[in-house]
Amino acid sequence: MASVQTLSHVYPLGSALDENGRLQIGGCDVIELAERFGTPAYVVAEADLRSRARAFIDAFRAAGQEDFEVLFASKAFPATAVMALFAGEGLGCDVASAGELHLALRAGFHPAKLVAHGNARDDRELQAALDAAVGHIVVDSHDDIDRLERLTAGAARRQPVLVRITPGVRGDTHEKISTGQADSKFGVGLDEAPAAIERLRGLEGVELLGLHFHLGSQLFTLDTFRSGIAAIAPLGDFPVYNLGGGLGVAYTDEQRPPAIEEYVAALVETVREQLGSGKRLLVEPGRALVANGCVTLYRVVGVKRNVSTWVSVDGGMSDNLRPMLYGARYQAEIADRFGGATRVHLTGKHCESGDILIRDAMLDDPRPGDVVVVPVTGAYGYAMANNYNGVPRAPVIFASDGEARVVVRRETLDDLHARDV
């Protein structure tokens, strides 16, 4: 057996290896969880999510920012239990569709703590946000303004809105999750922003409160956020600024993103320098709240050796599409044999050559029946889960203080045709 290594910082807060070298998440033995709930399964350390939510709030207070709102970007992990946990911690919620709005309301968020945006909303989705009386609607285009003008005509309540600005700032991240560059499907550019602002100020049914931007995801450089704030400063003085999300997280041992406290301090300082004091600040962390708080458990089904060593597991691109969608990199371990030296390709069960979860993973002599754990799967694993090859979607398990509970059940084969008519 390979020697046990120190547990990496990519695992949920409070995770540990017991005296037998078995991984504990939320005080629960993950091999016992795999036997009890089956695999694949998303296992969430409840205390990790709470800790990160509180860290954002504490960071704003430490930076001396009195008027702020931390909004969970629900697209990252749109499970009702996850959203309800953050509602209970006092966070607001960022929703990008009528479906996410429905889930947020069901999870217990007060409508005033919701921000609704999206780049392709029809009348139905905008009307849903208006009917719910959300705190802010983020205007993404002149087409949005046309619709809001029509839908709010004669309304008794003026709907607060923000304008999403594309500031022409490209973050150092994958092109598929970069959104702040000038050539983007999101928001209005700096040149056309004044006209959008003027139009909104002329509408009786809306109240323009400020500006919004989102530069992209998995950003590690704080200067990127500083540049975004500086870029929107010439557009005018507003009481509210939504600075989006995008703070990166560590997926592998060598990655060291800025701490939440560093990130928030940089935002607050730059806003005071560029936009002035007394502003209400909103941020929309998603990945930074949920990614490291979850691991996915798999069971090894087979080991095949040809040019490479292929370790196949009972999940894959149906429960984690990110490696196939844009080359996201993960690491893995055998749940009771950390610190392996066998180089393998960890591959899924789907009928695609590209269904590879991790290339060149280092595992300890993997064999059928082993439980493999892949950390940092809380962001966009469950959110992008699918039924490719007729595979039922995995459950979500909350683990806390040695107790585990199902918050999203595993799909059944009957669920696959439940919508047939």
N, C-alpha and C positions, 0 to 999 in steps of 0.2 A: 504494500500500500504506500502511496506517496505521502510525504510528510504534510501535516495539516498546516495551511497557511493562515495568516491573520485575516479575519473577515474584512472584505473590502468595504469602502465607504459607499459603494453603489447600492448596497442592500438597505432595506428599511431600517430606520432608527430603532435601536433596541434589539436588533437581530443578533444571534449568537450561535456558536457551535457548542453543543453540550460535551460532557466528558467522553462520550463515545464518538465525537466528531459529527454528530447529526445536526442539521440546520434547524434552528428554532426561529419562527416568525411570530411576533405577537405572543410569545410564550408558548407557542404550539409547535410540536414536532411535525415537520412538513411531510415526512414519510407516513406518519399516522394520518395526516390530512389527506394524502393521496389515496391511502387505503379506504378512508371513510367516505370521501366525496368523489373519488375517481379522478382521472386525468383525461385531457388537460383541464387545468383549473387556474383561475386567477385568484391569488391569495393576497389580501390587502391587510397591512398592519394599520389598524384603525388609529392607534396612537401617533403614528408617523404623520398621517394626514392632519390630525389636530395640531400637532406640533408645528408643522409648516404654516398652517393657517394663522396660528398665533404669532409665529415669527414675523410674518408680513405686517400684522397689526402693530406688534411691538416695535418693529423697525421704523414705521412712520412716526410713532410717538417719540422714539429716541431721536429722530431727526428733527423734532420740533414741529411736525406738520399736524395742525389741529383738525383741518377739514379734509377728510379723505374717505375713500371707499375702496375696499379690496373686493374685486368681483371674480368669482370662479369662472374661468372660461370653460363652460360645460362641455364643449365639443371634445375636450381631452378625455373625459370619462363620464359619459352621460347616463350613469346608473342612478336611480332614484335614491338609493341608500347613500351613495357618495355625495350627492347634491344635498340631501337632508342633513348630513353631517356638517357640511360647510354652512348651511343655513343656521344650524344650531350654534356654530362658532361665531355668528354675527357677520358673515360675509354676504355680499350681494352675488349676483349671477349674471354672466354674459351669455346671451342666447343668440343663435344665428339662424333659427328656423322656427316655424310654428310648432314643430315637434319638440324642440328643446324648450320653447316657452311653456308648452303643456307640461313637460317633465318638471321644470323649475317650479311651477305653481303647485304641482302635485307634491313636490318635495318640501313645500312649506315656505318658500321665499316670499316675502312681502312684495307685491308688484312694484312698489316704489324703489325697491332695491334691484330691479332688473334693468339691464341694458340690452336692447334688441338691435341687431344689425345683420347684414348680409349683403351680398353683391347682386342678387337676382331675385328680388321679392316681387310677387304679384300683389294684386289688391287684397287677396285673401290673407296673406301673411301680415301685411301691414295693418289690415283691419283687426286681426287677432291681437296685435300689439296695442293698438288703440283701445280696443274693448277691454283689455286687461289693465289699462292705465299704467303702463310700464314707466319706470323712472325716466328713461331716455330712449328715444329712437335715434340710431345713428344713420344719417343720410349718406348714401353711397354714390348717388348720381343725380343728374338733372331729371331722370325718369322717376326717381324716388320723390323728388320735389313735385313733379306733376301729379303723382298719385296722392301725395299728402295734401296737396291743394284741393283736390277733388274730394278726398275722404274726410277731411276735417272741416269742410265748408259748413258753417252754421252750428258747429259743435259747441256745447256748453263749456267744455274744458279745453284749454290750450295745451297741446302736447309738447313737452320739452324735447328738444332735439339737439344733436351735435352733428357737425359735418366731418365726415372722414376725409382726411387729407392724405394724399400720397406725396410725401415730402421729397422724393428723389434721393432717398438714402438706401443703399443696398447693404444689408448685413452680410457678414461672412458666414454663410450657411448654404445648405443645398438649395438650388434654384427652385425646387418645387415647394419649398416652405419659406421663400423670400417674398415679401409683399410690399416693401417700402420703396422699391425702385420706381422710376418715372414710368416705365413701360409695364404697367400692372393692370390686372382686371379689377383691382380694388380702389375705391375712393376717387376723389377728384384731384387733379394735379394742382401744383402751386399757381400756375397761370390762370386756371379756370376757377380757382377757389373764390376769389373776390365776387365773381358773378353769382356763384351758388349762395354765398353768404348774403348778398344783397337780395336775392330772390326770397330767401327764407325770412329775412327781416320784414318783407312785405306781406307775408301770409298771416291772416288773422287767426287761423286755427292752430298755429304752432308758435312756440317760444324758443328762439335760438339762444342756447346758453353757452356754447363753446365749440371746441374742436376736438377731434379724435385722430389718432394715428396708430398704426400697428406695423412694425417694420419687418416682422417675420418671426420665425421660431428657432429655438436652439442657438441663441446668440450668446457669445462668451465675452464680447468686448463692450465695456461700458461706454466707450467713446461713441459707439453706434447710437446709443440712446441719446447721448448728449447732442449729437449731430441732428437727430430728428427733432428735438426740442428747439434747437437753434433755427432750423429750417422753417418752422411754422411761426416763429416769433413776429415776422413782419406782417402777418395777416390781420393783426389787430389785437385789441385787449379784450379778453373774455373772462368771465368768472369761473368757468369750468374747463378743465383739460383732462381728457382721457388719453393716457399714454400707452394704452394697449398692454401687451404682454411680451413674451419672447425670451425671458431669461432662460438660459441653457441649463441642462442638468448633466450629471456624470453618468454615462452609459457603460464606460469601461474604466478600469483602474487608473489609467493615466490622465483621464480628463478631470480638470479642476475648474469648474465654473465659478464666477463670482458668488459670494455668499449673499443670501437674501438681504442682509443688513447693508452690504456694500452697494448692492443694486438700488435699493430704496434711497439710501443716502445720496447717491449720485443723481437720481431723478429729482429729489427735493432741492438739492443744491443748485442744479442746472435750471430748474424752473424759476427759482428766486433770482438767479442771475439774468436769465433771458426773458422771462415773462412777468416778473414782479412778484411781490409777496401777496398773501391773502387769497390765493387761488384755491379752489376746491380741486383736488387731484383724485383721479380714478385710475386704477391699474387693473389689468385683466390676466393674471397668471393662470395658466392651465397646467401645462407640463410641470412647472416648478412646484406645483402643489401635490401632484399625484404620481408622477413618474416613478420616483424611487420608493414610494410606499407600497408597491405591488411587485410580486414575483409570479411567474407562471410555472406551474408544475407539469411535467410530461413523464410518460413512461416509455422507456426504451423498448422498441418492438423488435429491432434487428440490427445486426452489425455486419456490414458487407465490405470486403477488402478487394479492391482491384488496383488501379493506379493510386487511388486514395482510400482512406478509411471512411466509410459512410455509416453514420449512426442515425437510424431512422426512429422517429418518435411518433406518438399518436396524435399529434396536432400539426401545426405548420401555418401556412398562409391564411387559413380560415380564422386563426386566433391572433396572429401577429403579421399583418400585411406590410409593415414598414420596411423590413429588409428587401422585399421584392419590389415595393413601390418606389423607393428612392435610396436603396443601398444602406439603410441604417445598420449600424454595427452594435452587436451585443456580445456578452460573454456568458458562460454557463459553467455549472459544476454538477458533479454527481452529489446528491443531497447528503449522503453520509460518507463521501470520500472527496473532500476538497483538496485542491492543489495537485491536479493531475498533470501528466507529462505526455499523454497520448494525443497526437494531433489528428483531429477528425473534422469532417464536415457534418454538422448537425442538420439533418434534413427532415422535412415534413412528409406527410402521407399523401399529398395531393398529386394529381397527374400533370405535373409541370416540372420540367428540369430546373426551373428557377425557384422551386419551392425549397429553398435552403435558408434555414433560420440563422445559422452562423457558419461561415467558412473559417477553417483553421481554428476551431475551438480546441482548448486544451483540457482533456478530461482524464480521469484516472481509470484506465482499463475498462471502458464502458461495456456492458453486456446486457442482454435482454432481461427485463424486469427491473432494472435500475430506475430510480426516480431522478430525473434531471431537473434542475432549477435554473430558470433564466430570470435574472433580476431586471428591474427598471422597465416593467411592462405596464405600468399604470396609465401611461399616456398613449392613447390611440390604439391600444390593443383591443380592448372591449369595444371601443368606439367604432373601429373598422372591421369588427368581426363579421364573418359572412358564412354562407352555407355552401361554398364551393364543394363539388363532388357529393352533395347531399350530406354533409357532415353537420350534425347538430352543434350549436354554439355552446361554449364552455360556461360553467357557473362562476359566480363571484362569491368568494368566501371572505368574511370579515374575521380577523383574528385579533384578540385583545385579552391580556391578562390570563393567558392559558386557555381561553375559551374560543370556540369557533362557531360561526353560524352562517348559513346560506342567506345571501341577500338578493341574489339572482339565481334562480334554479337552472340546472342544465336543461337544454332543449331535448325534447324527445323526437323520435322518428315521426310520430303523429303530428308534431308541431310543423314539420316540413310541408304538410299539405293542409294545414288548418285554415288557410285562406282560400283554398280552392272553392270554386262555385260551379 
